[in-house]
Amino acid sequence: MTTIAHDAPTSRMQNRWLKDAAGGRDRALGLLLLDTLAAIGFAGGIAGAVAAVAGQGALWPWALLMIGMGALRGLFAMLALRMGAVRAGAVKRTQRWRVVAASLHRQAGTPIDSGLLATQAVDAVEALDGYVARFMPARRAAAIAPILVLAATACASWVAAVILAATLFPFVAAMILAGGAAADASRRQFVALHRLSARFADRVRALPVVLAFRAEIRETEAIGTTAEDLAERTMCVLRVAFLSSAALEFFAALSVALVAVYCGFSLLGLLPFAVPETLTLTWAFFALALAPEFYAPMRRLAAAYHDKQCAETAADTFMPLVEHRRTAPVHTAAPLSLRDVTIHYPGSDVPAVSGMSFSVEAGETVALLGPSGSGKTSVLHLLLGLAPLSAGTVEAGGVPLTSLAGQAGWVGQHPLLIAATIRENLLLACPQADELAIRRVVAAAGLGPMLASRPGGLDSPLDTRGSGLSGGERRRLALARALLNPAPFLLLDEPTAHLDAHAETALIATIASAARGRTTLIATHSPALAAIATRVIHLGPAA
């Protein structure tokens, strides 16, 4: 999202993507067209009422027509907005899920851009709201509704219809010029928003370092400068939007004025030239009442035109997202096979693992031993889809494997905790687990003493730092979470690191019990933990 210039093919791709993303039938369009027909009926009621006041018939039928058509217009407009909002909500939910899925299943080894993720999941998704809810129905209605108004006007006065049509062409030219400027301004604003989001997220994440080096004032000023740049670009977008609105209002007012002058002078017989039609009071007021309605659909479109520019800019961030294809699930403990595997992280000079080959039989427990940097963690990350497979093949049950994510219980070196209760942290692995299953894994992981010391037990709140949990308790919590997941694979990364001898012995017994019946890989430095494995694979020293 660093480029601003967009060529015609890119614009067509954006429009095609937006059209496909919106999908479905646009029921709001039909309501907007019904609103236009009701407007024609309303204009007829006005013309008839004026003629009745002038002594040309009864007033009450025309008054009823005006009231009825006015009420219908309000109803159609309300329903159109409601249907557009419902449709936009469905589109936003779909795209937000797509953004989250793409970020979770991004290319292995690729770091996540937190600023871009925030921009995509929040700002870019919300930018689709106005496009789907307002712009799309308004654009289609603007192509049909003026023709209906023009046809109705021509029935009363074809000269008035010609006047309305003549003012349309310069208006369209002005809108095209303003629209191009608005597109560039909107893209620049979106780039500035992404830059500000990324910088702010990065500085919040690195706040301890910023405070340690007393750089808070400097970083605050830098963020302020970026925010000012965003504000200037936002004002530029608004200036262009006001310019297009001014062009619309000018030509709309001009069309009404010209029709009013023509109808008035025609009724008075003061036209300086002959016209091949004779206007009556009823037809003159009908044409005059319809004149504002000719530009009403385009006024609605112009009000939503900025939504189109925002949506096209947002499409730039959505189009590169690749749909995630899940690996076929393995429902039973299956053998794992790695042949000539190389793991080379982007930006690294040397591979983390090179030419590694080994197999793990179904239900077997294998320990990976080796010094720090030998690739033990990288092998587990490869199986979870978190590390890139640069060369070689990985299979599970004889089927090529992309990732065991969702099919393996996982305990990392630094167990993830969320700001929630202990129960909610456990249920991350299996949201549908019942109370009996939770109590069983809590007992198996040896969490009883810890829960007994907390007043809330399983419902005790935790923060992301563990709220006072020791390193061993955090690992036991992560192990209980892995046990709660009835997956055929179990992957453990240094589960007993930094524990005292007593805690390590107790946790090893729990791991030995948990590994029964599962295909298990354990990365460890501990000979005591490796002793429970059916086989030990020694990895070489770091390259």
Buried (B, 14 or more C-beta within 10 A) or exposed (E): BEEEEBEEEBEEBBBEBBEEBBEEEBBBBBBBBBBBBBBBBBBBBBBBBBBBEEEEEEEEEBBEBBEBBBEBBEBBBEBBBEBBBEBBEEBBEBBBEBBEBBBEBBEBBEEEBBBBBBBBBEBBBBBBBBBBBBBBBBBBBBEEBBEBBBEBBBEBBBBBBEBBBEBBEEBEEBBEEBBEBBBBBBBBBBBBBBBBBBBBBEBEEEEEEBEEEEBEEEBEEEBEEBBEBBEEBBEBBBEBBEBBBEBBEBBBEBBBEBBBEBBBBBBEEEBEEEEEEEBEBBBBBBBBBBBBBBBBBBBBBBBBBBBBBBBBBBBBBBBEBEEEEEBEEBEEBBBBBBBEBBBBBEEEEEBBBBEBEBBBBBBBBBBBBBEEEBBBBBBBBBBBBBBBBBBBEBBBBEEEBBBBBBBBBBBBBEBEBEEBBBBBBBBBBBEEBEEEBBEBBBEBBBBEEBBEEBEEBBEBEBEEEBEEBEBBBBBBBBBBBBBBBEBBBBBBBBBBBEBEEEBBEBBBEBBBEBBEEBBBBBBBBBEEBBEBBEEBBEBEEEE
